[in-house]
Amino acid sequence: MNATARRVLFVGAFPPPERQVFGGMATSCRLLLQSSFARRVELDLLDSTQVSTPPPSLPVRAWLASRRIVRFVAQFERRRPDAVLLFAAVGGSILEKGAMAWYARLRGVPALMFPRSGFAIDDSERSWLARRWMKWAFGGARKLLCQSPRWQHFATHTLGFAPGDAPIVANWTASPELLALGKSRRPRAAAPLRLLFVGWLDREKGVVELLEACRQLAASRSFVLTCVGEGNHSQAGREFVARHGLESGVRFRGWLQGDELLAELAAADIFALPSWTEGLPNAMIEAMAAGLAVVTTRVGSIPDVVTHEREALLVPPRDRAALQAALLRLLDDAPLRVRLGAAGQAMVEARFGVERAADELVAILDGLQAGTQS
């Protein structure tokens, strides 16, 4: 680390090694710490990982958030940073990180907030009250880091940020290991083909529609669906499979990581993520990096970066028939699977690598420092 490195208080998902935590934010934080970013700035870390899944009750979450805010103030005052980097998820996480941003602003330190979900935009479109409290929460930030043009539009038109204070920093989960896997991928000739879902097994992730589509397709096509993850719909999903006699065609693996997850990505042919709402999902980027043909929904920031029929097949959310038709096309059309997989892999390699994100974050911090000095 050079002598002029900025000290950054980074609030994100940094669980201890003995605690297994899954999800997009934990993956993004881990990859960023493994990149050159951790050598180019001086990082003080504060873990804000959710303590359980499903989350605890609202009073418990409020108490835990207040404890983290106290720890934030203590770390801030003990080693005053040059900037604060705040990763925020949804709801209470945005309020909590907003309070931290306002504290930093009042103490004369710029805060960068990086929202990691599309729920905030959806909520604000449905409720004027949500727009009010989000405008307050994000208002403490000097810059709002945006995953996509959709987030940038929301930041400038709804939250009131100047365009220069809402830079786009794309998702960075196209790791070297995944890209190498994608480059070595060869079309599968033997049946059955393998479908893969990775994420929270919640209704909002389209799990119900996916299982129902697979039930319909199983009558005429040979394939295996592997579901990686757990969630509020885990038990109901397993009961659905048992009730319809789909045990030979649907596997539930729970959460996987490391070599086990790479093995599932290597074995798969098609990746399905029929979410009702999203920001820019890490799981989709990872599947594309691994060279899989992808079916996903036109929600959140996905249409900002993925073109229908070029890098993936996009279907409306909550539309089981459209999802089923898209999966049927990919099951029957090997050249289409190969074309989508290659195009998706090339796109994410060019746009979603971690070192590119590290360069962009360092440049933003440099700009803050230059602005302070001028």
Secondary structure, 3 states (H helix, E strand, C coil): CCCCCCEEEEEECCCCCCCCCCCHHHHHHHHHHHCCHHHHCEEEEEECCCCCCCCCCHHHHHHHHHHHHHHHHHHHHHCCCCEEEEEECCCHHHHHHHHHHHHHHHCCCCEEEEECCCHHHHHHHHCHHHHHHHHHHHHCCCEECECCHHHHHHHHHCCCCCHHHCCECCCCCCCHHHHHHHHCCCCCCCCCEEEEEECCCCHHHCHHHHHHHHHHHCCCCCEEEEEECCCCCHHHHHHHHHHCCCCCCEEEEECCCHHHHHHHHHHCCEEEECCCCCCCCHHHHHHHHCCCEEEEECCCCHHHHCCECCCEEEECCCCHHHHHHHHHHHHHCHHHHHHHHHHHHHHHHHHCCHHHHHHHHHHHHHHHHHHHHC
